[in-house]
């Protein structure tokens, strides 16, 4: 029955039992330690603050009585009044010492009895002899020898009482010292016993936990690793506390399900091979389509545009205004179709053809893009504000240059007619281990309700007559950033233009040792209507 109860214990239950045993030991040891410490403390306090000081004060009282007897005897012999000063001071000192001794021995009636006897005998000596003889001497009367002798004998009795009291106090002090030494030995043995008990308890607990918890966990871990290594036929042992057995049973059920799943997967393997083969054929067809689109489809378009231009050149004087307009429409349509095909090809190659991973210096990439766009930049009068330097990231250099090109081209294209473009580029270290970039401009901006639409392919916010383009630019930017493990979005809180933000992961092997986390300058690029790059 008891074994069954232990068998039902969980790891938590085992720890509760162990902690309860330790707590009980701690309580017992604490009680024993408190009792022994209290006893040694009381004995030490009694010895140091009562008996020893009382012994000192008793000696002071004895000295005060002797000063009284010496003063009286000196006055009787010389008749000089100054010999009475020790007597008067001794009386006062005796009273002070007697009160202190009485206070220190308040709980020792046996010792206070001797003090009372001394005080009474001293008072009787002063009344019957000291004051009597002093009065006779002051009147120049002879003091009877019998009286002097009786006074001497009376004071000898006081001396005997003082010696007896001193002996009793010394005996009490020695006894207290012996009791204190014995209590300290008991205390030391008690603490040594506690140390031994704790050591044995710790060893017992370690052995118990090892046998009850550690060993079953080791067996479970070893069996689980063998199963994870591929030995799916090995059963998982279920031993130890109840919750460990439950975990082992769950792992065993998982192993059985894995075995069943592997069996079923064998039946689907042929189907997967067929699907893989179909996927390879589909990819080959896509590659063939890309080749046709880049070569065969563009060749007729070039011919259409070329011959329409030749037609206009040769028969331009014959064609009227409408005829020339028709020719222009044909050339423009063929040209836009070529641009659209090129943009689609470029979009499809992101992450497929362009996917080399190498350190890319974004500073140099941006310089190259600005140099390539020198003509539209000079034509629009655009100026730039940028951090120095930009970090190095790991990615595809061609795609990252295309990212800069699309964002800066949009910032120039969608400018405000009333002012020249101002493009602000910012970079800072994000909180999640990534670089956060922004491109802001002072252009026409984007309404917040179009924040998601601008990144969808072929989505335009303006007509082709107002702004040219294919509507692929920002969609391509989104694909490039996400291919590199980042995110891109429109900053809807920005006013006075448009600002596109995007992130790229920080790679430790390319991270600049200098702090490149620049503050955002506030105005950033028109992540405009995803119209083109």
N, C-alpha and C positions, 0 to 999 in steps of 0.2 A: 504493500500500500504506500509506504513511504517512498520506495523506489519509483512508483508511478507518479507521485507528486513531483519528485525531482526531474523525472523524464519530461513532464509537461512544462518545465521552466523554460522561458525564453532567455536570450542574451541579456535583455533588460532585467529579467527576474534574477538571473545569476548575479548581475552587478548589484541589484538591490540587496540580495542575501549577503554578498561580500561587504558591501558598504554598511549593512546593519551590524555585522560582526565587528567590523573595524570601529564603528561608532560606539558599540558596547564596550569594547576594549578601551577606547578613548575615555569613555565616561568613568569606568572603573579606575583607570590610571589617574584621571583628573581628580577623583574623590580622594584616592590615596595620596596623591601629591599635595592636594589642598590641606589634608589633615596633617601630614608631616610638616609641611611648610608653616602651617598655623602654629603647631606646637613649638617648632624651633624659633619662630618669630616671637611667641609669647615668652619663652624662656630667655631668649636673648634680650628682649625688652625689659624683663624683670631684673636681669642681671645688670644690664648697662644703665638703666634709668631709675632703678630703685635701690637694690641692695648695695651696689658699689658706691653710689652717691651717699647712701645712708651711712655706710662705714666711714666715708670721708667726713661727713657732718658730725658723726659721733666723736671722731678724733678732734674736731674743732671744738665740740662741747667740752671734751675732757681738758683741752688746753685752756678754755675759758675758765673752768672751775679751778684749775691749778693756778691761773693768773690771779683769781680771787684770793686763794689761800696765801700765795706769795705776797700779794699786796698787803693783806692784813698782818702777816708776820713782819714784814718790813716796817710797817707803821708802828707796830707794838715795840719793835726794837729801837727805832730812831725817833719816833714821834713826829716825823716830817710828813706833812699833808700830801705831798706829791706821790707818796707810796700808796695812797688810796685811789689814784687814777686807774691803775691796773685792775683794782677790785671793781670799780664802777663799770669800766669797759668790759670786764669779764662777765659781769652780771648781764649786761645787754647782749653780749655775744652768745652767752649760754642760752638766753631766751630765744634768740634767732635760730641757733643750731637745733635747739630742742623742737621748735615748731617745724623746721624743715625735716628733721628725722621722723617726727610724728606723721607728717604728710606723706613721706616716702614709704613709711611702714604702715600705712592705713589698713592694708589687707593682711597684716601679720600681727595678730593679737599677742602671740607669744613673745615677739620682740618688743612690742610696745609696752608690755608689762614691766620689763626691765627699765625702759626709759622713764616710766611713771615713778618707779621706785627711786631712781636716781634723782629725779626732779624733786620728789618729796624730801629725800634725805638732804639734798643741797639746800632746799628752803629752810629745813630745820636747823642745819649748821649755821646758816647766815643769821637766823633769828636768835638762836640760843647761845651762839658763841661769837661769831664774827662781829655782829652789831653790838653785842654786850661788851666784848673786850674793847672794841673801838671806842665806845662811849666812855668807858673807864679811863682809857688812855687820853681822851680829849679833855677829861677833867683832871688830868695829872694824878689820877688815883692808881694805886698799884693793882695789877691784875693778879688775882690769886693763881698760884702755880697749879693748883688742882684744876682750875678752870681751863688754863692753857693746855694742860695735859688731856683733859676731857675733849677739848676742841680738836686737838691733834688726832685723838683716837676716832672721833666722829668723822673727820675728813679721811682718815685711812679707810673707814668703812665705805665712804663714797668712792675712793680709789678702787676698792675691791669690786664695787658694783660696776664701775666704768670698765675695769678689766674683763669682768664677766660679760658685760654687754658687747664689748669689742670681740671677745671670743665667740659669742653667739652669732654676731654678724659675719665674722670670718667663716665660721662653720656654714652659715646659710649661703654665703657666697661660693664656698667650695662645693656645697651640695648643688647649687644652681649650675655651676660650671660642669659638674659631672653629669647632671641631667641634660644640659645643653649638648655636651659631647655625645651622650647616648642618643639623643633625638637626631643629631646630625648624622650619626652612623646609620640610624634607621632610615633617615631621608635618603642618604646616598645609596643604601641597599635597595630602597624602593625605586629610585630612578634607574639604577642598574637593572633591576628586575623589569621595569617598563621597557627599557631598551631591548633586553633579551626577548620579552614578549612581542614587541613590535617587529623585531627581526624575524622571529619564528612565524608570526602571523603573516608578514609580507611574503616569506618564502612559501608558506602554505597557500596563500591566496594566489601566488604566481603559478604554483603547481596545479592548483585547482582550475584556474582559468585556462591554463595550457591544455589540461586534459579535457575540460568540459567545453571550451570554446575554441581555443587556438588549433588543436589537432583536427576537429571536424572542419574548420574553415580551410586548413591546409589541404585536407583531402578533397574538399569541394573545389578549391582553386586548381589543384593539380588535375583533377578529372575534367574540369571545364576547359583548361588549356589544351589538354589532349584532344578534346572534342573540337575545340576551335582550330587545332592544327590539322583536323581532317579525320580523326578516329571517331566517326559518328556511331560506330557499333558499341562504344564503351558506355556502360551504364553509369549514372551519377549516384554515388553513395549518399544516403540520407541518414546522418548520425549527428549527435550533439543536441543542443537546445532546440526547442520547438520551432522557433522562427528560422533557424538555420536549416532545419529539416524541411520547412516549408519552401525556403529558397531552393534547396536541392531538388525538391519535387517539381518546382516550377521550371528549373533548368532542365530537368529530365523530360518534362513535357515539351519544352522547347526543342530539345534534341530529337524527340520522336517526330515532332512536326517538321523539323528540318529534314530528317530522313525521308519522311513522306513527300515533302516538297521536292527534294532532290530526285526522288523516283518519278514524280510527275513532270519535273523539268526535263528529264530524259526524253519523255514523249513529245515535249514541245521543241526539242533541240532542232529537229529537222525543219520545223516551221520557221524557227528563228534563222536558220541558214537560208531558207528561201527568201525571207524578208530582207536579210542582209544583201543577198544577191540582187533583189529588186531595188534596194537603196543604191547599190553601186551602179546599176543601170540608169537609175534616175539621176544620179550625180553626173554620170557620163553625158546624159542628154542635156543637163543644165550646162555643162562645160561646152557642149556643141552649140547650144543656143547662144551662149556668151560669145563664142567665136563668130557665129553667123551675124549676131547683132553688131559686133565690133567691125566686121569686114563686109559681109554680103549685103546687110541692110543699109549700111551707110553709103555704099558705092552708088546705088540708084539715086539716093538723095543728093549726092554730090553732082551727079549728072543733071538732075532736074534743076538744081540751083545754077549750075554752070550754063546749061543751054538756055535757061530763062534769061540769064544775064546777057548771053550772046544775042539772044533774040531782041532784047531791049536795045542793045548797042547797035545792032545792024538795022533794025526797023524802027528805031526810036523816033525818027522824023516822020514816019508814016502813022505810028500809033498815036491815038488821041490820049487825053489825060486819063480817061477810064482804062484804056488798054494798058498804059504804063502802070496804073494802080493795080491791075490784075497781075501783071508780071511781078510787081513788088510783093504782092500777097503770096504768090507762089514761091518766090525766093525766101521770103521771111518764114513761111511754113516749113520749107525744107530745112532751113537753118535751125529753126527751133526744134524740129524733129531730131536733127543731128545732136544738138545740145542735150535734149532729153535722153536720147539713147546713151550718150557718153555718161551722163549723170547716173542713169540706172545701172550701167556697167560698173561705175565707180562704187555705187551704193551696194551692189551685190558682192563686190570683192572685199568689202570691209569685213574682217574677221575670217575670210576664206583665203584670199590671195595675199592680201596685206596683213600679215599676222606675225611678223618677226619680232622677237623680244630681245631688246638690247638697251643699254643705257642711252637715253635721249636727253640732250641738253636743251631744255625748253627755251632758254635764253637765245641760243643760236637758231633754233627753229623759228622763233618769233622774228628775229632779225632777217632771216631768209624770206619769210612771208612778206614782211614790210617792204623788203627790197623788190620782191616780185610784183607787189601792188603799187609800186612807185608812181605809175601813170595815173590811176584813179585817185591816189592820195594827193598828188600834186594838183590834179584838176579840181578836186573838191576843197583843197586847202586844209585837209585834215591834220590835226596835231595829236600827239600821244603823250599820256602820262603813264609810266610803268615802273614797277619795282626793279631794283637792281641788287642782286641778280635773281633770276628765276631758278628754281631747283632743277635737278636732274631726276628723271623718272625712268622706269623700265617700260618699254612699249615699242610700237612700230613707228619709226621716224616719219614715214610717208603719211600715215594716218594722222599723227599729231600735228604735222604741218598743215594738213588739210583741215583739221579742226580750227587752228588759228586763222587760216585763210577764210573759211566760211564765216566765222564770227566777226572778223574785222571787215570783210566785204559787206556784210549786212549792216554794220555800224555806219559805213560810208554811204551805202545805197539808201538807207532809210533815214537820211538826215533831214533836219529842219531847214527849209529853203531860206529862212531868215538869218541863219548863222552857220558858220563853217563847222564841220564835225570836230568834236573833241572826244577822243577815245581814251578811257581810263582803264588800265589793266592792274589788277591787284592780286596778291597771293598771300596766304597766311596758313599756318599749321593748324589743322582742325583738332577737335578733342578726341576723335576716334582713330588717330593714327593715319591721317590722310592729309593731302594738300587740298586746300580749297581756293579755287581761282574765280575771278569775276572779270567780265568785260562789259563796261558800261559806256553809254554814249549820251549825247544831248540831242538826240533826234526826235522822231515823231512818237516813239514809244509804242507800247502794246497794252491794250485794255486787259485787266486781270481775268475777265471771263474767257479770254483766248489763251491763257497760260499753258494749257495742255494741247490745244489744237495746233499750235505753231510747230510742235515736234512730230506731227503726223505727216507722212509722205504725201505730196501733192496737195496739201492744204494751203490755200492762199487766203490772205486777208485783203488783198488789193487786186485790181484788174491788171492784165498784162500790159494794157496801154499806159497805166500809171507807173508800175514798177515791173521790169522784166524779170525773168527767172522761171524755173521749173517747179518750185515748191519742194525741193528735195534737200536744200542746204541744211536746215536745222535738224531734219530727220537723220541726215548723215552724221551730224554732230552727236546726236543722241546715241546712234549706233556705235560710233567710235568710242565715246566715253564709256558706255556700258561694256563694250568689248574689253576695255582696259580695266574694268572692275570699279568704275566710278558712277556718279549720278550727275544729271544736268537738269536745271530747272530755271524758270523765269522768276526773278525777284519782284514779286507784286507790290512790295512796300516801297520800291524805288520810284521816284518821281523826277520829272525833268528829262525824260528820255526812257531808255530801256536798259536793263542790266541782266545778263545771263550769268548764272553761277554754275560751276561744275567742279567735281572732285576727282582726284587721281590718287591711287594708293601710294604711301611712302614705302620705299624699299631701303632697308638699312644699308645695303652694300653700295647704294648710290646717293644716300642722303648726305647733303652738305653739312660739314661740321659747324659752319656758321649759322646763326639764326636768320632764316629767310622768311620768317613769319611776319609779313608786312601788314600794316593796318589797311583796311579797305578805304579807298579814297573817296567813296561816296557815289560818284557818277560812273555808270558802267554801260557796257554795250547793249545795243538794241538787239536782244535776242529776238529779232523781229520775226514775224509771221512765218517762220520756217519756210521762206519763199525760195531762196536759193543761196548759193554760196558766192 
